[in-house]
Amino acid sequence: MNIAIVSSEIVPFAKTGGLADVSGALGKYLSFAGYDVRLFTPMYDMTSRDATEFQPAEDLRDIPIVFGGEDILCSVEIAKLPDSEAEVYFIDSPGLYDRGKIYTEDGDEYLRFAVLCRAVLESCQHLEWAPDVIHCNDWQSALIPLYLRTLYAWGELFGGTKTILAIHNLAYQGAFRGSIVDHLGFAEDHSLLHQDDLRAGVFNYMKHGIMYANAISTVSQTYAAEIQTPEYGEGLNEMLSYRSDALFGIVNGVDYEEWNPEGDMLIPHHYSLDDLQGKVKNKKNLLEQLELPYDPNVPVFGIVSRLVYQKGFDLFCNIMEPFLRHIDLRLCVLGSGADEYEKFFQSLNDQYPEKVCFYNGYSNELAHLIEAGADIFLMPSRYEPCGLNQIYSLKYGTIPIVRKTGGLADTVQQFNPETGEGNGFVFEDFNPHGLAWGIEQALEVWNDKKAWKTLMKNAMSANWSWEKQIDKYVELYERVM
């Protein structure tokens, strides 16, 4: 198969979140499997050039793409995706992508990613390379299925091309004013657009991707079911339910070359399922680095997260202080985000400096050390399409406490001390009592060292590698073809 992956961010070149990790890993492991996979992404002014060499694509210079009677020129630079044979095509249009950041609130945000969609198709035409599947990611590339039915329906090159729209987070849809549709090139195709939205003066990129993609994927089976409900559907639940036969959930894989305690280059002590001594040493190292007192019998709770509404941190406000007041534990928090959550964790740090350390910001080294040195990982998300940190935590034997939603529900199962089954702690109701119950359950099992060791081994035995998950994507590609 010829596979095109289109994404607004790809590791290690540009990243704001998990989309970049998934896009890069998917390209890497599809290449390992022998497919001709090519990735397409914008060339931002802050795109990192450190990991590989970039070369101009001689056949892809100053390609004119017409929007509203105006030519927008795009050129392409090509670089190998590190540690693979996959090539990344960087769409270079400085007037659109030199903004100092990936996403903006600028008035032409709709145009920045419409140009990406069309530049991908124009590049394929110039290269005479026919993708069997175009894997679009989120709203930024969601117009490609519609463009294939309109402006690019005339040629034979895309006659057999199928499209998949991957929804990583339905909350972000690319909804703009309806007056842009003619500028985007749909002046003669209004009949194909969502008529109720047109009457309301709205044009939604994600909605049209859902309408016209051959298949829709999400990043977990549970999230695929959830987004068909009013609670999680972000206004698109009825449309997604209508397309349920073409909607699939595949949990993201994890790159265990980077996230594995047996070879992690960012932690001081390696360890494995058969030898856990390094886990204890990392715990001591973590607490020393954060200037918290070490006691091997005291549990260490870890958080590595964006501090935002989605992640459920408002649940902590009424319950965390009593736990800290009455129980000897440590809490290590790494993250930044909403001012209210930053202030909350800073206040805990100030009130309990011997028990809490809040690192405001992000450090990849500290993220790895928290995964390796903490005993318990807190992830009480309000919703979570997939989540990666709970999967990292499993591999490191750092037991996750999660809410039963999205990918958290698909990867973490409640531990039963009587049967020895399960790999974490799962609460259902999104309220402080649910989270408190999860913490109490964890503390109870923590005091039973034999049960805790069984739990750790269950967690570390879980396999969410890309080598395993990539087969599910290939099955989906073959299905749509």
Secondary structure, DSSP 8 states (H G I E B T S, - for coil): -EEEEE-S-BTTTB-SSHHHHHHHHHHHHHHHTT-EEEEEEE--TT---SSS-EEE-TTSSSEEEEETTEEEEEEEEEEE-TTSS-EEEEEE-HHHH-SSSS----TTHHHHHHHHHHHHHHHHHHHT---SEEEEESGGGTTHHHHHHTTT-SSSTTTT-EEEEEES-TT---EEEGGGTTTTT-TT-GGGS-HHHHHHTEEEHHHHHHHH-SEEEESSHHHHHHTTSTTTSTT-HHHHHHTGGGEEE----B-TTTS-TTT-TTSSS--BTTB-HHHHHHHHHHHHHTT----TTS-EEEEEEEESGGGTGGGGTTTHHHHHHHS--EEEEEEEE-HHHHHHHHHHHHH-TTTEEEEES--HHHHHHHHHH-SEEEE--S--SS-SHHHHHHHTT-EEEEESSHHHHHH--B-BTTTTB-SBEEE-SSSHHHHHHHHHHHHHHHT-HHHHHHHHHHHHH---BHHHHHHHHHHHHHHH-
